[in-house]
């Protein structure tokens, strides 16, 4: 049931500024990504047909 004659206040939202600052700091502290080496092998499809149950 909606009450058009009663103006309800919006709900209070939690403070998120400190969490954003913490997340920004933590992501800045992560090590840089490394590129894969040349020893990687490209995946290949196996020969034959697929066996179904």
C-alpha positions as CSV (number, residue, x, y, z in Angstrom):
1,X,0.0,0.0,0.0
2,X,1.4,3.4,-1.0
3,X,0.7,6.5,1.0
4,X,0.8,9.5,-1.2
5,X,-0.1,11.9,1.5
6,X,2.8,11.0,3.8
7,X,6.3,12.0,2.7
8,X,8.8,9.5,4.0
9,X,12.4,10.3,4.4
10,X,14.9,8.4,2.3
11,X,16.9,5.7,4.2
12,X,20.3,6.7,5.6
13,X,23.2,5.2,3.7
14,X,26.4,4.1,5.4
15,X,29.6,6.2,5.1
16,X,31.7,4.8,2.3
17,X,34.5,7.3,2.1
18,X,36.9,5.5,4.4
19,X,36.3,2.2,2.6
20,X,37.0,3.8,-0.8
21,X,40.2,5.2,0.5
22,X,41.3,1.8,1.9
23,X,40.5,0.1,-1.4
24,X,42.4,2.7,-3.4
25,X,45.4,2.3,-1.1
26,X,45.3,-1.5,-1.2
27,X,45.1,-1.5,-5.1
28,X,48.1,0.9,-5.3
29,X,50.1,-1.6,-3.1
30,X,49.6,-4.6,-5.4
31,X,52.6,-5.8,-7.4
32,X,52.8,-5.0,-11.1
33,X,51.5,-7.9,-13.3
34,X,54.1,-10.1,-15.0
35,X,54.0,-11.1,-18.6
36,X,53.9,-14.9,-19.3
37,X,57.2,-16.4,-20.3
38,X,58.1,-18.0,-23.6
39,X,57.9,-21.5,-22.1
40,X,54.1,-21.5,-22.5
41,X,52.5,-24.0,-24.9
42,X,49.5,-23.1,-27.0
43,X,46.6,-25.5,-26.2
44,X,45.6,-27.9,-28.9
45,X,42.5,-30.0,-29.7
46,X,42.8,-33.7,-29.2
47,X,42.4,-36.0,-32.1
48,X,39.3,-38.2,-32.5
49,X,35.7,-37.9,-31.8
50,X,34.0,-36.9,-28.6
51,X,32.8,-39.9,-26.6
52,X,29.3,-39.2,-25.3
53,X,27.6,-41.1,-22.4
